[in-house]
Amino acid sequence: MNSTAEGSGHEYFDESEFAERETLEHSHYWHLHRRQVLLRELAAFMPASKCGPLLEIGCGIGTVTTFLNENGYSVDYADYFSAALVIAKRRAQQRLGRSADERIFTRVDLTAPLGLERRYSGILLLDVIEHLPDDARVLMHVGAALDTGGFVIVSVPAFQSLWSPWDDVEKHKRRYTRQSLARVLEGAGFEVLRKTYFFAPLFFAALGMKVLRTLRQAGLGAAPVASMGELTEAKNVDALNRLMLGLLSPERRWLPTHSLPLGTSVLAIARKR
């Protein structure tokens, strides 16, 4: 376990969200779709039978990490927040049984050199770097922890024009385009092999919501800061989840062999030079 830089980390993420996220990440359509997209992208790039050990940094409560472990990959858990790792380990033991004991749970600080106990074939940074002030330095730290030829899979929110109260609540520093994400990866010493938008069906809905919020604020003044539970993005309703998963289903089939020109998220796969 590496040492951490000064600071509490609360300027980057609200630790109090972890308990609320247990239910949200288990059944919310956004998380379900993202997991399936990630698994299909990873399987197309590096099948589990050929893949070495992986690490998800910023794993939170470990939902994605455990899902990949359930689907044949060997993925360790890393996060800045010890509270998240406690939940992640408990959930992994529930889902994976004894094989959870083979996984490593590590507290890391991406703003400092990682000092990991082992080197990895691949590192996952899923909706992480947008929280941190210096994304290029973070990616350089990650590159130093990879084997030669190792890869990263990065997902981030797309398009600064879609900035919403969700970004404020989540303490995001920025949103990305495919090109801006590729530039920061290349500047950190990676060769970008794949970049695509996803959540394409949500793009125009998010844009419409942005217009409505802008018009409302123009008439009423600045909106009060919302909590996570008050935002539309956090609503976890069974009927809505089924509807949205059906709407997103064609994207899951399309993405493994194609790239999308727009969406509310960006995904990139890059190899260490």
Salt bridges, closest charged atoms under 4 A:
GLU15 OE1 - HIS10 NE2 3.63
GLU17 OE1 - ARG21 NH2 3.00
GLU22 OE2 - ARG90 NH2 2.98
GLU22 OE1 - ARG91 NH1 3.58
GLU25 OE2 - ARG21 NH1 3.42
GLU41 OE2 - ARG194 NH2 2.71
GLU70 OE2 - ARG95 NE 2.99
ASP76 OD1 - ARG103 NE 3.21
ASP76 OD2 - ARG118 NH1 3.19
ASP127 OD2 - ARG34 NH1 2.59
GLU130 OE2 - HIS131 NE2 3.92
GLU130 OE2 - HIS172 NE2 3.81
ASP134 OD2 - ARG137 NE 3.59
ASP135 OD2 - ARG174 NH1 3.67
ASP147 OD1 - ARG119 NE 3.58
ASP167 OD1 - HIS172 ND1 2.67
ASP167 OD1 - ARG175 NH1 2.79
GLU170 OE1 - ARG21 NH2 2.46
GLU251 OE2 - HIS33 NE2 2.69
